[in-house]
Amino acid sequence: MPEWLMNTRRLADGTVVIEVRGEIDLGNAERLRGALADTATSVRPVRVVVDLMQVTFIDSTGIGALAVGRNTARSVGAAFEVRNPPPFVRQQLRMMGLTEAFGVQG
């Protein structure tokens, strides 16, 4: 099982990028949910970008964490975007009807 990691960085334009690696599932979705909500409410960025390039799996709890992050970001006036979802993750988001809501390109 791949190790789960999350890295957060702030860009000069006020965007916060949260990079996730590994599986987003019941074991760590709550940590992601908390990080997204805390970032939106504490940092108040202009945009929250969640980079999923290194994510190998996502389940419904992980998708739920992204939804909470999106809703929290929007509630404080920040844009929200999911970037670089691998094919499996993109398919899961598409099946849930969330690609547009999450700003997934393509």
N, C-alpha and C positions, 0 to 999 in steps of 0.2 A: 504494500500500500504506500503510495507516495506521501511524503511529508506535506502537511498543510502549512502554508506560510502566507502572511499578508504584510505588504509593505505600503506605507502611505507617504506621499510627497506632495508638497505644495509648489505650484508653478508661479512664475512671476505675475501672470495675469489673474491670479486669485483662484484658479482651478485647483482642486485637490484630486489627485490620481491615487486610487487604491488598486494595487496590483495583487491578485490572488493566484496562488499556485497550489495544485493538488486537487483534492475532492472537496466539494461543498455539499455537505450532507448533514444529517441529524447531529453528528459529532461536533460540528463547528459552525453551523449556520447561525447559531445564536451569537457567536463572537463577531461574525460578519455583520449581522443585523445591528448589534450594538455599535460597532465601529462606524457604520454608515449613518446611523441616527445621531451619534455623538458628533461626528464630523459636521453634519448639516447644522445641528443646533448650536454647537460650541464655536466652530471655526467660521461658520456662515460664509462658505465659499460662493463664488459666482456660478461654479459648475462642479459637480461631482462626477468623475469618470471612474468606472470600475473596469479595469483591464483584466480580461479573463483568458488571455493568450495561453497561460500555463495551467489552466484548469482541465483536469482529466475526466471529471464527472460532476454532475449537479443533479440533486433530487428536488422534490417539491419543497422541502424546508429551505433549501438554498435559493430556489426561485422566490419563495416567500420573503426571504431576507432581502433580496434585491428589490422586491416590491415595496417593502417597508422603507428601504433606503430611498427609492424614487419618491414615494409619498412624503417622506420627511423633508427631503431636499426641496420639493415643490412647495411645501408648506412655509418654507422660509425664503422663497423666491429664487432658489438656485436651480439651474438646469441639471438634468441627470442623464447620463449616457453609459451604456454598456458597450465596451469596445473589445474587438478581437475575440469574439467567442469561437471556440473550435467547432467543427461541424456537429458533434453530438450536442453540445450546449445550444448552438444555434437552432438545431432541430427541436429541442425541448422548448425553447422560448417561442418558436414558431407554432408548435402544437398548442401552447397555452395562449396564443394570440398576443404575445407581449413584445414582439420585435419592434413594432412601431413605438409603443409606449416607452421602451427602453432605449430608443434611438439607435438601434442596431442597423448598420448600413448594409445594403445588399440583400 
